[in-house]
Each structure stands twice: as structure tokens, then as C-alpha cells.
Amino acid sequence: SGSIDEYKRAVQSIVDGNSVITSSRLRGIMQFNPMIALDIIRAYLSTQRKQQILDIVFQTPISVSLLHIVSQLLGNASIPKSYFQNFIAAALKSLESMKDASQRVAAKRENEE
């Protein structure tokens, strides 16, 4: 229980501004520790940096970790539904461009053979 309390204090100190969270730092945490990132993001939702944090999440390249984080935020009443609609639209567009890029690479390989 001591380590859980320390963890909560660490998350709160980030949110309170005792430790600045940059977009690259938050993205790293989202990629390698999605559950910790989720706690940090949730804690920021009740602060003035809420929109800034949501923008960082929105602008993060698509990954399984990112999709997990956003899916866990879906029930959060403080995030407008339009945020999720826009996120899904952007994610689909990103996946489509990944698919197109991989098809171009495959076609290029076939032409080289």
C-alpha cells in the first residue's frame, strides 16, 4: 500500500506542476506505460491543462497503447463526445494512409523481382 500511495503522490505532483510533463514525455509514457499514462491523463482532466493534454493524446501517432488509453477514457463525462468522434475519424484516416503506404512498398518489391 505504501508504493500505491507513493505512486498517487508522484502522479499528483506531475499534475500540480511540481514536475512538468512535456508532450514528448507524455507520449513516451503512453507508449511504454499506458496504465500510468491513463492515471496522469485522468488527473489532468480536472485542471486548466485539460485541453492541452487531450490535444497531445489526439496528436499522438496511432498505436495499440493509444487506442487502449482512449477506449478507457470513453466513459469520462468531462470529455465531449465530439473529441472521440474526431479521434476516430483521424485514426481511420491514419490507418488508411498506413495501408496505402504498405501497399506501395509491396508493389515496389514486386516490381524489383
C-alpha positions as CSV (number, residue, x, y, z in Angstrom):
1,S,0.0,0.0,0.0
2,G,3.0,2.3,0.6
3,S,4.0,2.1,-3.0
4,I,0.5,2.8,-4.2
5,D,0.4,6.0,-2.1
6,E,3.8,7.0,-3.4
7,Y,2.6,6.4,-6.9
8,K,-0.5,8.5,-6.4
9,R,1.7,11.3,-4.9
10,A,4.0,11.1,-7.9
11,V,1.1,11.4,-10.4
12,Q,-0.4,14.3,-8.3
13,S,3.0,16.1,-8.3
14,I,3.2,15.9,-12.1
15,V,-0.3,17.3,-12.3
16,D,0.2,20.0,-9.7
17,G,3.1,21.3,-11.8
18,N,5.9,20.3,-9.5
19,S,7.1,18.2,-12.4
20,V,6.5,19.5,-15.9
21,I,5.1,16.9,-18.3
22,T,6.1,17.7,-21.9
23,S,4.2,16.3,-24.9
24,S,7.2,14.0,-25.7
25,R,7.4,12.7,-22.1
26,L,3.6,12.0,-22.0
27,R,3.8,10.3,-25.4
28,G,6.7,8.1,-24.1
29,I,4.6,7.2,-21.0
30,M,1.6,6.4,-23.2
31,Q,3.7,4.1,-25.4
32,F,5.5,2.2,-22.7
33,N,3.2,2.5,-19.6
34,P,-0.4,3.1,-20.9
35,M,-1.9,2.5,-17.4
36,I,0.3,5.1,-15.8
37,A,-0.4,7.5,-18.7
38,L,-4.1,6.9,-18.2
39,D,-3.8,7.9,-14.5
40,I,-1.9,11.0,-15.4
41,I,-4.4,12.0,-18.2
42,R,-7.4,11.4,-15.9
43,A,-5.7,13.6,-13.2
44,Y,-5.2,16.4,-15.7
45,L,-8.9,16.3,-16.8
46,S,-9.8,18.5,-13.7
47,T,-7.1,21.1,-14.4
48,Q,-6.6,24.0,-16.7
49,R,-4.3,21.9,-18.8
50,K,-7.1,19.5,-19.7
51,Q,-7.4,20.7,-23.4
52,Q,-3.6,20.7,-23.8
53,I,-3.4,17.1,-22.6
54,L,-6.3,16.0,-24.8
55,D,-4.6,17.7,-27.7
56,I,-1.4,15.7,-27.0
57,V,-3.4,12.5,-26.9
58,F,-5.2,13.4,-30.2
59,Q,-1.9,14.2,-32.0
60,T,0.0,11.1,-30.9
61,P,0.7,8.6,-33.7
62,I,-1.8,5.7,-33.7
63,S,-0.7,2.6,-31.7
64,V,-2.3,-0.2,-29.7
65,S,-1.4,1.7,-26.5
66,L,-3.1,4.9,-27.7
67,L,-6.2,3.0,-28.7
68,H,-6.3,1.4,-25.3
69,I,-5.9,4.7,-23.5
70,V,-8.7,6.4,-25.5
71,S,-11.0,3.4,-25.0
72,Q,-10.6,3.8,-21.3
73,L,-11.5,7.5,-21.4
74,L,-14.7,6.9,-23.4
75,G,-17.0,6.9,-20.3
76,N,-15.5,10.1,-19.0
77,A,-18.2,12.7,-18.8
78,S,-15.7,15.6,-18.8
79,I,-14.6,14.8,-22.3
80,P,-17.0,15.8,-25.1
81,K,-18.3,13.1,-27.4
82,S,-17.1,15.2,-30.3
83,Y,-13.5,14.6,-29.1
84,F,-14.0,10.8,-29.6
85,Q,-15.7,11.3,-32.9
86,N,-12.8,13.4,-34.2
87,F,-10.3,11.0,-32.8
88,I,-11.9,8.0,-34.5
89,A,-12.1,9.9,-37.8
90,A,-8.4,10.8,-37.5
91,A,-7.4,7.3,-36.5
92,L,-9.2,5.8,-39.5
93,K,-7.5,8.3,-41.8
94,S,-4.1,7.4,-40.3
95,L,-4.8,3.7,-40.7
96,E,-5.8,4.2,-44.3
97,S,-2.6,6.1,-45.1
98,M,-0.6,3.3,-43.4
99,K,-2.4,0.7,-45.5
100,D,-1.7,2.7,-48.7
101,A,2.0,3.1,-47.7
102,S,2.4,-0.6,-47.1
103,Q,0.7,-1.4,-50.4
104,R,3.1,0.9,-52.2
105,V,6.0,-0.9,-50.6
106,A,4.6,-4.3,-51.6
107,A,4.1,-3.1,-55.2
108,K,7.6,-1.7,-55.3
109,R,9.1,-5.1,-54.1
110,E,7.1,-7.0,-56.8
111,N,8.4,-4.7,-59.5
112,E,12.0,-5.2,-58.3
113,E,11.7,-9.0,-58.6
